[in-house]
């Protein structure tokens, strides 16, 4: 597998500084070369001397003169090679220089004989050789810092600032896209992962709140029936007791109906308590062989179905491998679903087990009338049916759905043709 080489801000910073140093050094070298060339053009690479001569003219007169002369060898010691000229004609042809006295006053490289502008240009070139490299260094590092900030730091910082403002405003409907491959880019991607996690948790929280509101509303609605029954019989008893015409033979029936209503209230209370306990429940997974787990579940489900008068069919279509599940939680899910299926089935209930890649699928179906359309239309929510004739308040599927969510799974409801209800449990195993 090819190893992905991660970039770092430190490496990129050193690379930028190195390129800047190289550019500054190259610009400084070119500047120095250009200034030297300019100075050489202004003052050629030759030496001049001021030669004073005392000589005698042909008519015997003593003469003195000073001439600016070029030294061929580049130093005053090369004086014998000096060609003393006057109007382009060697003086040795007009005067007797054998007895002439020569003296060198000074050595000059030529700048002193240039005009003011050339002198200024020569001096400016020398100053430029010292100051321009310094200016290149300051400008180079300023541009390097500006480029590094705009290209490597600013994009990530702007993204993070914008993301922070969104999160502070409780807005998680945005995304962070950063193409940087350094630490700042990885920080932006980590921030995006955190945003997605926060959004997912918020959605789960809101969904849980909505589900709890739905459960509470449903329970509040369904509690009206047993309460109304108890209130009705209470009023009936009060009216007939005051009138003195209460039929004694009706008392067992009234007491039985009040008792059934009280039991229904008790069932509601127990179901609400069970749902509230789910908040503190966490899935405790462990690796177990799938064949052993399915065998144990099938055995327990068969025992549950014995006293119902309905037949139970177990279908196993799962290879033997390790699965990561919370067995106790799974038992509780299937117990609620099977009890519900046995209650509404006419003759038989089927349970099938299937392993698909990373999912553990368990399907429970019956031959009853199926789920009401109202529940199927709201299959993504926790909608509870009204209590049946036996007083069951229908919270079993609600509890099973919540338990599936605890196990990072889901519960699906649908009807099959020609009739019958199907509940599918899909767990991440």
CORWO-V257892 format. One record per pair of residues at least 12 apart in sequence whose C-alpha atoms are under 10 Angstrom apart, sorted by the first residue. I is the first residue (numbers start at 1). J is the second residue. Records with the same first field share a line. If there is no record, write none. Layout:
I=J ; J
This chain:
5=181
6=181 ; 182 ; 183 ; 186
7=180 ; 181 ; 182 ; 183 ; 185
8=180 ; 181 ; 182 ; 183 ; 184 ; 185
9=148 ; 152 ; 153 ; 181 ; 182 ; 183 ; 184 ; 185
10=182 ; 183
11=182
12=148 ; 152 ; 182
13=144 ; 145 ; 148 ; 149 ; 152
16=141 ; 144 ; 145 ; 147 ; 148
17=140 ; 141 ; 144 ; 145 ; 148
18=144
19=140 ; 144
20=136 ; 137 ; 139 ; 140 ; 141 ; 142 ; 143 ; 144 ; 145
21=136 ; 137 ; 140 ; 141 ; 144
22=140
23=136 ; 137 ; 140
24=132 ; 133 ; 134 ; 135 ; 136 ; 137 ; 138 ; 139 ; 140 ; 141
25=133 ; 136 ; 137
26=133
27=132 ; 133 ; 136 ; 137
28=128 ; 129 ; 130 ; 131 ; 132 ; 133 ; 134 ; 135 ; 136 ; 137
29=129 ; 133
30=129 ; 133
31=125 ; 128 ; 129 ; 130 ; 132 ; 133
32=125 ; 126 ; 128 ; 129 ; 130 ; 132 ; 133
33=129
34=125 ; 128 ; 129
35=121 ; 122 ; 123 ; 124 ; 125 ; 126 ; 127 ; 128 ; 129
36=122 ; 125 ; 126 ; 129
37=125
38=121 ; 122 ; 125 ; 126
39=111 ; 118 ; 119 ; 121 ; 122 ; 123 ; 124 ; 125 ; 126
40=122
41=118 ; 122
42=110 ; 111 ; 114 ; 118 ; 119 ; 121 ; 122
43=109 ; 110 ; 111 ; 112 ; 113 ; 114 ; 118 ; 119 ; 122
44=109 ; 110 ; 111
45=74 ; 109 ; 110
46=70 ; 71 ; 72 ; 73 ; 74 ; 75 ; 108 ; 109 ; 110
47=69 ; 70 ; 71 ; 72 ; 73 ; 74 ; 75 ; 76 ; 107 ; 108 ; 109 ; 110
48=68 ; 69 ; 70 ; 71 ; 72 ; 74 ; 75 ; 76 ; 106 ; 107 ; 108 ; 109 ; 110
49=67 ; 68 ; 69 ; 70 ; 71 ; 74 ; 75 ; 76 ; 79 ; 82 ; 103 ; 104 ; 105 ; 106 ; 107 ; 108 ; 109 ; 110
50=66 ; 67 ; 68 ; 69 ; 70 ; 103 ; 104 ; 105 ; 106 ; 107 ; 108
51=65 ; 66 ; 67 ; 68 ; 69 ; 70 ; 79 ; 82 ; 84 ; 102 ; 103 ; 104 ; 105 ; 106 ; 107
52=64 ; 65 ; 66 ; 67 ; 68 ; 101 ; 102 ; 103 ; 104 ; 105
53=65 ; 66 ; 67 ; 84 ; 97 ; 100 ; 101 ; 102 ; 103 ; 104
54=66 ; 97 ; 99 ; 100 ; 101 ; 102 ; 103
55=95 ; 96 ; 97 ; 98 ; 99 ; 100 ; 101 ; 102
56=95 ; 96 ; 97 ; 98 ; 99 ; 100 ; 101
57=94 ; 95 ; 96 ; 97 ; 100
58=94 ; 95 ; 96
62=100
63=100
64=100 ; 101 ; 102
65=102
66=102 ; 103 ; 104 ; 105
67=84 ; 85 ; 86 ; 104
68=84 ; 85 ; 107 ; 108 ; 113
69=82 ; 83 ; 84 ; 85
70=82 ; 83 ; 84 ; 108
71=83 ; 107
74=107 ; 109
75=107
76=104 ; 106 ; 107
79=102 ; 103 ; 104
84=97
111=123
151=180
152=180 ; 181 ; 182 ; 184 ; 185
153=180 ; 182 ; 184 ; 185
154=184
155=178 ; 179 ; 180 ; 184 ; 185 ; 188
156=176 ; 177 ; 178 ; 179 ; 180 ; 183 ; 184 ; 185 ; 186 ; 187 ; 188 ; 189
157=184 ; 185 ; 188
159=175 ; 176 ; 177 ; 178 ; 185 ; 188 ; 191
160=176 ; 178 ; 184 ; 187 ; 188 ; 191 ; 192
162=174 ; 176
163=175 ; 176 ; 188 ; 191 ; 192 ; 195
164=191
167=195 ; 198
170=199
171=195 ; 199
172=195 ; 196 ; 197 ; 198 ; 199 ; 200 ; 202
173=195 ; 196 ; 199
174=192 ; 195 ; 196
175=189 ; 191 ; 192 ; 193 ; 195 ; 196
176=188 ; 189 ; 190 ; 191 ; 192 ; 193 ; 195
177=189 ; 192
178=192
204=405
207=381 ; 382
208=381 ; 382 ; 402
210=381 ; 382
211=381 ; 382 ; 383 ; 398 ; 402
212=275 ; 276 ; 382
213=382
214=381 ; 382 ; 383 ; 384
215=272 ; 275 ; 382 ; 383 ; 384 ; 395 ; 398
216=272
218=382 ; 383 ; 384 ; 385 ; 386 ; 393
219=265 ; 268 ; 269 ; 271 ; 272 ; 384 ; 386 ; 393 ; 395
220=268
221=386
222=264 ; 265 ; 268 ; 384 ; 385 ; 386 ; 387 ; 393
223=261 ; 264 ; 265 ; 268 ; 269 ; 387 ; 393
224=265
225=261 ; 264 ; 265 ; 387
226=257 ; 258 ; 259 ; 260 ; 261 ; 262 ; 263 ; 264 ; 265 ; 391
227=258 ; 261 ; 262 ; 264 ; 265
228=261
229=254 ; 257 ; 258 ; 260 ; 261 ; 262
230=254 ; 255 ; 257 ; 258 ; 259 ; 260 ; 261 ; 262
231=258
232=258
233=254 ; 255 ; 257 ; 258
234=254 ; 258
236=254
237=251 ; 254
260=390 ; 391
261=391
263=391
264=387 ; 390 ; 391 ; 392 ; 393
265=391 ; 393
267=391 ; 392 ; 393 ; 395
268=391 ; 392 ; 393 ; 394 ; 395
271=393 ; 394 ; 395 ; 396 ; 398 ; 399
272=395 ; 399
274=395 ; 399
275=395 ; 396 ; 398 ; 399 ; 400 ; 402 ; 403
278=399 ; 402 ; 403 ; 406
279=402 ; 406
281=329 ; 403 ; 406
282=326 ; 329 ; 403 ; 406 ; 407
283=325 ; 326 ; 327 ; 328 ; 329 ; 330 ; 403 ; 404 ; 405 ; 406 ; 407 ; 408
284=324 ; 325 ; 326 ; 327 ; 328 ; 329 ; 406 ; 407
285=323 ; 324 ; 325 ; 326 ; 327 ; 328 ; 329 ; 407 ; 429
286=322 ; 323 ; 324 ; 325 ; 326 ; 327 ; 429
287=321 ; 322 ; 323 ; 324 ; 325 ; 326 ; 327 ; 429
288=321 ; 322 ; 323 ; 324 ; 325 ; 326 ; 327
289=319 ; 320 ; 321 ; 322 ; 323 ; 324
290=318 ; 319 ; 320 ; 321 ; 322 ; 323 ; 324 ; 325 ; 353 ; 354 ; 355 ; 360 ; 429
291=316 ; 317 ; 318 ; 319 ; 320 ; 321 ; 322 ; 323
292=320 ; 321 ; 322
293=322 ; 323 ; 325 ; 327
294=314 ; 316 ; 318 ; 320 ; 352 ; 353 ; 354 ; 362
295=314 ; 316
296=327 ; 331
297=327 ; 330 ; 331 ; 334 ; 335
298=312 ; 313 ; 314 ; 315 ; 316 ; 351 ; 352 ; 353
299=314
300=331 ; 335
301=313 ; 314 ; 331 ; 334 ; 335 ; 338 ; 339 ; 351
302=314
304=335 ; 338 ; 339 ; 342
305=338 ; 339 ; 342 ; 348 ; 349
308=339 ; 342 ; 343 ; 345 ; 347
309=342 ; 346 ; 347 ; 348
310=341 ; 342 ; 343 ; 345 ; 346 ; 347 ; 348 ; 349 ; 366
311=342 ; 345 ; 346 ; 347 ; 348 ; 349 ; 350
312=338 ; 342 ; 347 ; 348 ; 349 ; 350 ; 351 ; 366
313=348 ; 349 ; 350 ; 351 ; 352 ; 364 ; 365
314=349 ; 350 ; 351 ; 352 ; 353 ; 364
315=350 ; 351 ; 352 ; 353 ; 354 ; 362 ; 363
316=351 ; 352 ; 353 ; 354 ; 355 ; 362
317=352 ; 353 ; 354 ; 355 ; 356
318=352 ; 353 ; 354 ; 355 ; 356 ; 360 ; 361
319=354 ; 355 ; 356
320=355
321=355
322=429
323=355 ; 358 ; 359 ; 360 ; 428 ; 429
324=358 ; 360 ; 427 ; 428 ; 429
325=360 ; 407 ; 427 ; 428 ; 429
326=407 ; 429
329=400 ; 403 ; 404 ; 406 ; 407
330=400 ; 403 ; 404 ; 407 ; 425 ; 427
332=396 ; 399 ; 400 ; 403
333=396 ; 397 ; 399 ; 400 ; 401 ; 402 ; 403 ; 404 ; 411 ; 425
334=351 ; 362 ; 363 ; 364 ; 396 ; 397 ; 400 ; 423 ; 425
335=396 ; 400
336=394 ; 395 ; 396 ; 397 ; 398 ; 399 ; 400
337=363 ; 364 ; 365 ; 396 ; 397 ; 398 ; 399 ; 400 ; 401 ; 422 ; 423 ; 424 ; 425
338=350 ; 351 ; 364 ; 365 ; 366 ; 396 ; 397 ; 423
339=396 ; 397
340=366 ; 392 ; 394 ; 395 ; 396 ; 397
341=364 ; 365 ; 366 ; 367 ; 368 ; 370 ; 420 ; 421 ; 422 ; 423
342=365 ; 366 ; 367 ; 368
343=366 ; 368 ; 388 ; 390 ; 392
344=366 ; 367 ; 368 ; 369 ; 370 ; 371 ; 388 ; 420 ; 421
345=365 ; 366 ; 367 ; 368 ; 369 ; 370 ; 420 ; 421
346=366 ; 367 ; 368 ; 369 ; 420
347=366 ; 367 ; 368
348=365 ; 366 ; 367 ; 368
349=364 ; 365 ; 366 ; 367 ; 368 ; 420 ; 421 ; 422
350=363 ; 364 ; 365 ; 366 ; 367 ; 422
351=363 ; 364 ; 365 ; 366 ; 422 ; 423 ; 424
352=364 ; 365 ; 424
353=425
354=426
355=426 ; 427 ; 429
356=429
357=428 ; 429
358=427 ; 428 ; 429
359=409 ; 425 ; 426 ; 427 ; 428 ; 429
360=409 ; 425 ; 426 ; 427 ; 428 ; 429
361=409 ; 411 ; 424 ; 425 ; 426 ; 427 ; 428 ; 429
362=411 ; 423 ; 424 ; 425 ; 426 ; 427
363=411 ; 412 ; 413 ; 422 ; 423 ; 424 ; 425 ; 426
364=413 ; 421 ; 422 ; 423 ; 424 ; 425
365=413 ; 414 ; 415 ; 416 ; 420 ; 421 ; 422 ; 423 ; 424
366=415 ; 416 ; 419 ; 420 ; 421 ; 422 ; 423
367=415 ; 416 ; 417 ; 418 ; 419 ; 420 ; 421 ; 422
368=415 ; 419 ; 420 ; 421 ; 422
369=415 ; 416 ; 418 ; 419 ; 420 ; 421
370=413 ; 414 ; 415 ; 416 ; 417 ; 418 ; 419 ; 420 ; 421 ; 422
371=385 ; 413 ; 414 ; 415 ; 416 ; 419 ; 420 ; 421 ; 422 ; 423
372=385 ; 414 ; 415 ; 421
373=414 ; 415
375=413 ; 414
376=412 ; 413 ; 414 ; 415
377=413 ; 414
378=413
379=411 ; 412 ; 413 ; 414
380=401 ; 410 ; 411 ; 412 ; 413
381=398 ; 401
382=395 ; 397 ; 398 ; 399 ; 401 ; 402
383=395 ; 397 ; 398
384=396 ; 397 ; 398
385=397
397=411 ; 413 ; 423
398=411
400=425
401=425
404=425 ; 426 ; 427 ; 428
405=426 ; 427
406=427
407=426 ; 427 ; 428 ; 429
408=426 ; 427 ; 428 ; 429
409=425 ; 426 ; 427 ; 428 ; 429
410=424 ; 425 ; 426 ; 427 ; 428
411=423 ; 424 ; 425 ; 426 ; 427
412=424 ; 425 ; 426
413=425
